[in-house]
């Protein structure tokens, strides 16, 4: 039996080494069925002319962020998503957008309104959810320092964070406590000149490379949750990348181990003295996270419409078939509704009348509709719907972590459900121990 000349012989040598070392084929050149997402499609999802509700400044920022993401991130996102690595080369360029920190006020910070921040965040997520998550995690860390830190801490940390010269992460979740976030096991023990932190954190975005880690720990004296700024090179601190994720693969989530980590008094956040103090930050972050699925859905719709116009079957563009038009109409309707719910959520926050139930219903309902929208997009692209090259497969996977973080769909539904009758239902009912005899 004769082997093909390009295969290796018994010695392991190949008569054509370049065959095995050649770069992967460019799908748009090798199989020209439609334009891949590396050339991002135009934005066409604003069917109800939502842009008219924005101020001129908001419209300008939206266009600026959109242009950056399409030019700098779209061409490289599939490659980095596949490798599960973060494209650090975009960070200096991202800094020039001036949105790091979003609503954060302080030295060098953007100090944007929640509405403006949400619009910018959606534009980032429209192209890539991982970059959006990177920015959100960093910004939540900044916001915590701005809202709960001392004036000295704000002056020391905020400017380099706003310039993305240093990177932040936000560490609340633990291995044993995800949805039940208030039951923090990590401890902070007072010693001369500072605190000793011991414990574990899990699923912390940016933690493998963050310069500044905002850590939540239980004060062993008061039994209340406090906040601490921990430097990345602190002795006893380690962060290990969580591998094998199916979504937001470019985000570097980590397991953090704190073993006898000393934090000086100057790095304890004086305005964070109980779990209730975290609501100052969580209220903003939940609104912002609700806009990620809106942006993801916008990008998927944009991609699907262009694809269906370009790709032909049975002698006609896929866009000509009734069932495909029906799916596009459902997707487009979802995006309009999601956008208006997100918009109203921002306005309630600005008025100071947003409740926890408002934020939770917005986040849970929007992610549910986004799930439907992205699933329809995956169907529309057929076999190419499982390729990251055409965005939809990547977006389909990226949406799953967002459906879960900042409160799972179920937990957020229960937060809203608690407000409706005024009765909490979080704890499981007590099992009866009475004998059946």
C-alpha angles and dihedrals in degrees: 000000000000119000122220109267092243094062126090121260126223092283092059092246123130126214088214110038093172089066090070097037100046117120119256117274118264102243092213091056101035096042108019098192098129140339112283124230092256082084096049119219122243118267109262105151099095093098096154092047093246088167088077089069092060126091118243089255092052091048091051093050091046091055092045094053092043092052092048094050094046093048104036106026108028095066094053106029099092091051094050093041090054092049092044089228130130118242099233091176090076094056097086089047091046089054090060090063087070096218101111105124093021104198094016115123121204142079109350093347123138096233091199124173118257090251094052091045092050092051092050092046092052091053091053092048092046088072102026132003093197094061088046091053092046090055094044094051091047091047094049088054090051093047092052091055091046095049101034104025131092122256089255091054092049091051093047102044113022103069097054089043092052089051091048089236086125125030128219136205132191118224118194106120118087134193092256098035124051111135090017088063098158092067095082114176098185107105135213115202120193117237134163109301096000150346138299114222123201127173148064138280128193138198092018110164118223090009097124092063106016116129093203123039119193102209127191116210138165114253105232091211101049097022087225127126114256133182128237136185109226123189118227094238095052112136111252094026119116131167123193124194117246106230135201099040117161095206140047084009095172090061111092104224114185146192108233122206119194113192116175092328113178117218117185119233090250090065098054111105103237094199095056108080105139141015089264089067089064088067088076087068101029093057090060096040093051091054091048093048089052088063094055094075089046090057093043091052091049091055093046092051092048090050094046095050093052092044094051091050093050103038116078131200131166089013097301140078113271087239089069095067119097098225091052092050090051091053091048090052092052091049093048093048091051091052093051092050094044091050094051093048089049091048093051090048090057092050092049089052092049090052091050091239100106113120129201087255092055092052093044095048090049093051096043098043095044093050090048092053090044090054089056092046096050092044090055089050090053090053093049093057094052112193092357087058089082094054120094087211089077095046098229097089091049092047090047090057095038092057093060096070090045090053085059110034124079085034125332119260090257096048093047089049089054092050088057091040090056091058094051100064095009093242124121118222103179100111120074116246116262113260113236114244096193116126119251090218 
